[in-house]
């Protein structure tokens, strides 16, 4: 995150199907630059990776719809399958594609 943050480069691990899309790059750059510094973005990514909510998933009572791409290159679809299994009444819809989200 620190080296590419704010450049508009979505990267092969985010949207490989749109890596050459100038509109996505421009949008991503406009989003990233004012939202956080490169250092803050990297710290947020590290923090998110360390959050473990598995123990409270069964307490979710809100209607839950999970949407995941079947070949997501960033997050294994098995993660959403796990969530759908653990959240009472959750519905999982898997859609075609590999870009994230």
N, C-alpha and C positions, 0 to 999 in steps of 0.2 A: 504493500500500500504506500509506503513512504517514497518509493522511487517513481511510481507512475501516477500517484494521486493528483488529480487536477489537470492532467494532461489530456484527458478525453479518451485515453486508450482503454477500452473495455477489457482487453486482454483475452487470450485464448481460454482462460479458465472461467470466464464470465459469459461471453456470448460468441463462441467460435463461429456460429453461423452468420454473424453480422460484423466480423472483425474488420471488414473493408467498407462498412456503411458509414459515410461521413456524417450523416444526420445523427446517428447514435453517438458517435464520438463527440460531436459538438454538444449534444444534449448532456451527455455524461460529464463532460468538462464543466459545463455551466452549473450542473448540480453539485459536483464535487468541490469545486474551488471555494464557494462561500459556506459550505456546510461544515468543513473541518480542515484543520491544517494536516499536512501529510503525517506528522508525528501523532496527532490526535486520532486520525483515521486508523493508523497502525495499532495504537493502544486500544481503541474500541474493538478492532478485529480480535485482538488477543483476549480481551475481556469476554466478548461473545463466545469465543471458543471454550472458555472456562466455565460457562454457566451450565449447570445441570438441573433440569426441571423434571427429570424422569419420575421422581418421587411424588410429585403433585399432579401429574397428568390425570389421574383417576378422579380428582376433585373438580375438574372442569365441568361445568353444567350448562354452559352456553352452547347453542347450536354451532357445530364446528365443521367447516368445509375445508379440506386440504386439497390443493391443486399442485401437482408435481409433473414435471416432464419425465417421460419414460427413460430417456438417455441423458439426463442432466449431468453435465461434466463437472459441476461444482459440488453438488450435494447428492449423494447416493439416494435413489428413489426408495431404498429400503428404510431410510430415516422417516419418510412420510408414512410408509406402511406400518412402522413401529408406532408412530403417533396415532394413527387411525385405530390401531388395535388397543391402545392404552386409554384413549379419550372416549368416555362413554357416548355412544351415539354418533361418533364422528363419521363423516363420509369422505372418502378419498376418491378423487378423479385424477387419473393419469392421462396426460395429453402427449401427443407426439412432439418430438423435438429434443434437442440437447442443450439449447441455450438456457441460462439461469437468469432470472426466474422463468 
